[in-house]
Amino acid sequence: MHNLGLLLDVDGPIASPITRTIAEETIVADLVTMAAAGIPIAFITGRSDAFLREQVMTPLFAAGLTDALLAENARMFAVFEKGAAWSAITADGMAEVTVDSSVALPDAVVDDVRRLVASEFADTMFFDETKRAMISVEQRTDVDSATYREAQVAFNDAAFDLVATHGLGVRYGDRSRPDDRGDVPFRLDPTIISTDIESVLLDKDRGAERALEYFARHGDLPRLWRSVGDSRSDYLMADHLHAAGYDVAHVDVRPGDGVLERPYQIVTIGDAIHDEAGAAFLAHWVDRLSLR
């Protein structure tokens, strides 16, 4: 078994934030190669299981992932919605998805946000119907970033007020409205292509913990890990690994947002960003481990 494990964000390092698909062809081949070599690979994403199945797993299985996952020590896992749902990935495909309903938003809030998008923001964004526990409202691919960002600010303000009117405690940036007990169990989390409304218990460290628990049940764990992501919250994957005593470095594929100070190594890929950087990272390790 190679002494390496991977925790991968999906949007950015694997799927292009522009096309929302795997645009870098080498990513698919290198992930299949690494899975066949027994490297534990977990996708830790805010995306839904439907997105991962369609945009990531379908091309991976078409490229031979079934045979790769039949290899000894092969392990692959996926955590969706920042820890609200998860699934093993085997030679038979994605296993049944488990959902933590305790972190889900009430149906009434989900319905009201859906109506808000349809009535006021449908020209710039869409409501993600595939989410099981959180709410995601995403930039339309036919809308430019500047137009979307302007609309996103207005949406975030309206959504914050809407959630609060349901009596739920909610936080958005510097703004906070506690519930009747003084708690703030939900937050608005804007990204470059979406706004998530989610439980404050959800984040990438929760996903990392879930993935390590799964991998440990199915074999020995490597001591060397790399986490890869394009947002500041993705550092939480490496935070969890470091706190657990593993040798970890985090690969930041969008360092222009600001590289965080951490007690472990932070890696950037020259001038490359997003999936170009993700492809270069995977290719580096395939070559370093002599897997070609």
Phi, psi and omega per residue, in radians:
M1 nan 2.298 3.089
H2 -1.254 2.481 -3.105
N3 -1.459 1.208 3.135
L4 -2.729 2.415 2.979
G5 -2.332 2.644 -3.057
L6 -2.204 2.323 2.952
L7 -2.050 2.020 -2.954
L8 -2.077 2.128 2.851
D9 -1.131 2.743 -3.091
V10 -1.736 -1.045 3.115
D11 -1.147 2.116 -3.131
G12 1.945 -1.412 -3.068
P13 -1.297 -0.433 -3.122
I14 -1.954 -0.987 3.118
A15 -1.720 2.372 3.129
S16 -1.101 2.310 3.073
P17 -1.228 -0.169 3.110
I18 -1.578 -0.934 -3.103
T19 -1.554 -0.321 -3.067
R20 1.108 0.426 3.094
T21 -2.304 2.986 3.025
I22 -1.390 1.818 -3.079
A23 -1.631 -0.466 3.124
E24 -1.509 1.945 -2.987
E25 -1.068 -0.582 -3.068
T26 -1.216 -0.372 -3.122
I27 -1.031 -0.798 -3.113
V28 -1.075 -0.893 -3.099
A29 -1.089 -0.708 -3.092
D30 -1.251 -0.620 3.074
L31 -1.135 -0.717 3.099
V32 -1.107 -0.763 3.128
T33 -1.064 -0.754 -3.113
M34 -1.234 -0.629 3.078
A35 -1.104 -0.737 3.141
A36 -1.129 -0.474 3.139
A37 -1.431 -0.004 3.089
G38 1.521 0.236 3.107
I39 -1.368 2.072 3.113
P40 -1.146 2.229 -3.082
I41 -2.195 2.169 3.068
A42 -2.124 2.328 2.982
F43 -1.616 2.056 -3.121
I44 -1.990 1.794 -2.922
T45 -2.365 2.722 2.952
G46 -1.466 -0.162 3.132
R47 -1.208 2.901 3.111
S48 -1.471 2.895 3.055
D49 -1.108 -0.579 3.126
A50 -1.113 -0.738 3.116
F51 -1.101 -0.830 -3.113
L52 -1.091 -0.724 -3.140
R53 -1.057 -0.798 -3.038
E54 -1.371 -0.770 -2.972
Q55 -1.662 -0.333 -3.114
V56 -2.057 -0.948 -3.034
M57 -1.230 -0.636 3.139
T58 -1.016 -0.878 3.085
P59 -1.165 -0.541 3.112
L60 -1.165 -0.785 3.117
F61 -1.172 -0.602 3.086
A62 -1.131 -0.431 -3.123
A63 -1.654 0.133 3.043
G64 1.878 0.321 -3.116
L65 -1.124 -0.521 3.113
T66 -0.976 -0.881 3.127
D67 -1.130 -0.661 -3.136
A68 -1.076 -0.691 -3.081
L69 -1.409 -0.101 3.004
L70 -1.490 -0.175 -3.133
A71 -1.213 2.669 3.108
E72 -1.083 2.390 3.116
N73 1.278 0.050 3.132
A74 -1.177 2.288 3.136
R75 -2.527 2.270 3.090
M76 -2.494 2.488 -3.018
F77 -2.575 2.725 3.116
A78 -2.417 2.378 3.043
V79 -2.066 2.202 -3.076
F80 -1.897 2.806 3.037
E81 0.860 0.713 3.045
K82 1.023 0.531 3.082
G83 1.942 -0.036 -3.135
A84 -1.369 -0.339 -3.131
A85 -2.608 2.745 -3.095
W86 -2.782 2.834 -3.107
S87 -2.803 2.454 2.941
A88 -1.285 2.699 3.041
I89 -2.130 2.080 -3.080
T90 -2.183 -3.121 3.110
A91 -1.080 -0.336 3.098
D92 -1.527 -0.019 -3.124
G93 1.915 -2.843 3.095
M94 -1.322 2.245 3.116
A95 -1.254 3.067 3.119
E96 -1.011 2.398 -3.092
V97 -1.435 2.275 3.036
T98 -1.696 2.332 -3.110
V99 -2.092 2.324 3.052
D100 -1.553 1.639 -3.062
S101 -1.191 -0.268 -3.106
S102 -1.200 -0.299 -3.131
V103 -1.851 0.112 -3.085
A104 -1.371 2.601 3.043
L105 -1.343 2.634 3.097
P106 -1.061 2.561 -3.123
D107 -1.006 -0.623 -3.104
A108 -1.113 -0.652 3.095
V109 -1.198 -0.762 3.110
V110 -1.002 -0.813 -3.127
D111 -1.100 -0.715 -3.114
D112 -1.202 -0.663 3.096
V113 -1.174 -0.693 3.074
R114 -1.002 -0.797 3.129
R115 -1.148 -0.659 3.114
L116 -1.057 -0.792 3.129
V117 -1.098 -0.812 -3.089
A118 -1.114 -0.634 -3.031
S119 -1.515 -0.490 -3.004
E120 -2.212 -0.317 -2.987
F121 -2.307 0.214 -3.046
A122 -1.159 -0.286 -3.137
D123 -1.387 -0.218 -3.117
T124 -2.199 -0.296 -3.047
M125 -2.622 2.930 3.117
F126 -2.396 2.698 3.130
F127 -1.497 2.200 -3.121
D128 -1.400 1.861 -3.079
E129 -1.379 -0.078 -3.060
T130 -1.589 -0.144 -3.112
K131 -1.299 2.504 -3.056
R132 -1.810 -0.483 -3.052
A133 -2.267 -0.522 -3.134
M134 -1.945 3.013 3.064
I135 -1.928 2.328 3.032
S136 -2.274 2.301 3.079
V137 -2.128 2.116 -2.879
E138 -2.076 2.612 3.069
Q139 -1.063 2.325 3.013
R140 -1.185 2.492 -3.090
T141 -1.258 -0.253 3.105
D142 -1.644 0.175 -3.122
V143 -1.986 2.316 -3.130
D144 -1.275 2.797 -3.014
S145 -1.107 -0.692 -3.108
A146 -1.124 -0.765 3.116
T147 -1.106 -0.740 3.137
Y148 -1.114 -0.794 -3.097
R149 -1.039 -0.668 3.111
E150 -1.126 -0.776 3.124
A151 -1.198 -0.589 -3.106
Q152 -1.080 -0.669 3.120
V153 -1.067 -0.778 3.126
A154 -1.144 -0.721 3.115
F155 -1.095 -0.789 -3.116
N156 -1.019 -0.742 3.111
D157 -1.095 -0.790 -3.114
A158 -1.167 -0.710 -3.130
A159 -1.186 -0.671 3.092
F160 -1.026 -0.841 3.127
D161 -1.108 -0.682 -3.109
L162 -1.115 -0.836 -3.137
V163 -1.062 -0.719 -3.129
A164 -1.118 -0.599 -3.128
T165 -1.159 -0.332 3.075
H166 -1.457 0.036 3.119
G167 1.459 0.183 -3.137
L168 -1.579 2.449 3.013
G169 -1.259 2.309 -3.052
V170 -2.545 2.554 3.121
R171 -2.177 2.450 3.058
Y172 -2.544 1.880 -3.083
G173 1.053 -2.149 3.132
D174 -1.517 -0.073 -3.079
R175 -1.665 2.478 3.140
S176 -2.617 2.373 3.045
R177 -2.233 1.825 3.129
P178 -1.193 2.762 3.037
D179 -1.439 -2.979 -3.055
D180 -1.078 -0.429 -3.129
R181 -1.624 -0.011 -3.106
G182 1.520 0.137 -3.128
D183 -1.584 2.728 3.066
V184 -2.257 1.420 -3.010
P185 -1.449 -0.138 -3.099
F186 -2.272 2.798 3.125
R187 -2.533 2.738 2.918
L188 -1.707 2.241 -3.095
D189 -2.177 1.657 3.128
P190 -1.320 2.476 3.002
T191 -2.139 -3.062 -3.102
I192 -1.249 -0.300 -3.122
I193 -2.241 0.086 -3.070
S194 -2.859 2.986 2.898
T195 -2.217 2.221 3.070
D196 -1.792 2.433 2.982
I197 -2.006 2.071 -2.862
E198 -2.658 2.878 3.020
S199 -1.156 2.509 3.089
V200 -1.214 -0.197 3.103
L201 -1.378 -0.216 -3.084
L202 -1.605 2.307 3.003
D203 -3.030 3.062 -2.981
K204 -1.203 -0.428 3.073
D205 -1.190 -0.609 3.075
R206 -1.116 -0.717 3.096
G207 -1.137 -0.709 3.118
A208 -1.085 -0.753 3.117
E209 -1.059 -0.746 -3.141
R210 -1.093 -0.750 -3.121
A211 -1.145 -0.771 -3.131
L212 -1.112 -0.665 3.093
E213 -1.050 -0.751 3.124
Y214 -1.129 -0.855 -3.102
F215 -1.066 -0.672 -3.113
A216 -1.146 -0.529 3.112
R217 -1.283 -0.223 -3.036
H218 -2.142 0.411 3.077
G219 2.509 3.061 3.120
D220 -1.207 2.604 3.133
L221 -1.697 2.426 3.008
P222 -1.182 2.773 3.087
R223 -1.575 -0.363 -3.083
L224 -1.769 2.200 -3.113
W225 -2.322 2.618 2.980
R226 -2.240 2.285 2.974
S227 -1.886 2.592 -3.053
V228 -2.381 2.273 3.132
G229 -2.834 3.002 -3.094
D230 -2.076 0.102 3.134
S231 -2.292 2.857 -3.092
R232 -1.126 -0.545 -3.139
S233 -1.177 -0.359 3.134
D234 -1.187 -0.370 3.070
Y235 -1.052 -0.397 -3.112
L236 -1.108 -0.449 3.059
M237 -1.083 -0.849 3.126
A238 -1.202 -0.595 3.082
D239 -0.982 -0.789 -3.123
H240 -1.131 -0.777 3.139
L241 -1.092 -0.748 3.136
H242 -1.102 -0.783 -3.135
A243 -1.110 -0.502 3.134
A244 -1.464 -0.012 3.037
G245 1.644 0.195 -3.135
Y246 -1.518 2.748 3.027
D247 -1.452 1.896 -2.978
V248 -2.316 2.584 2.909
A249 -2.329 2.602 3.116
H250 -1.916 2.331 3.134
V251 -1.761 1.995 -3.122
D252 -1.710 1.952 -3.092
V253 -1.660 0.125 2.978
R254 -2.456 1.118 -3.048
P255 -1.191 -0.231 3.128
G256 -1.075 -0.349 3.089
D257 -1.367 -0.119 -3.137
G258 1.968 2.062 3.114
V259 -1.436 2.230 -3.092
L260 -1.406 2.637 3.039
E261 -1.462 2.219 -3.114
R262 -2.473 2.777 3.141
P263 -1.379 0.034 3.087
Y264 -2.083 2.990 -3.069
Q265 -1.252 2.401 3.004
I266 -1.905 2.233 -3.074
V267 -1.950 2.342 2.952
T268 -2.125 2.793 -3.017
I269 -1.944 1.185 3.132
G270 0.994 -2.290 3.118
D271 -1.574 -0.068 -3.096
A272 -1.285 2.523 3.083
I273 -2.340 2.963 3.057
H274 0.885 -2.397 -3.029
D275 -1.213 -0.406 3.030
E276 -1.101 -0.764 3.085
A277 -1.179 -0.698 3.098
G278 -1.053 -0.727 3.117
A279 -1.117 -0.730 3.132
A280 -1.137 -0.684 3.111
F281 -1.076 -0.870 -3.130
L282 -1.086 -0.759 3.136
A283 -1.058 -0.686 3.111
H284 -1.010 -0.801 -3.081
W285 -1.318 -0.561 3.045
V286 -1.085 -0.740 3.101
D287 -1.217 -0.759 -3.100
R288 -1.087 -0.619 3.141
L289 -1.579 0.057 3.114
S290 0.979 0.873 -3.093
L291 -1.636 -0.194 -3.099
R292 -1.367 nan nan
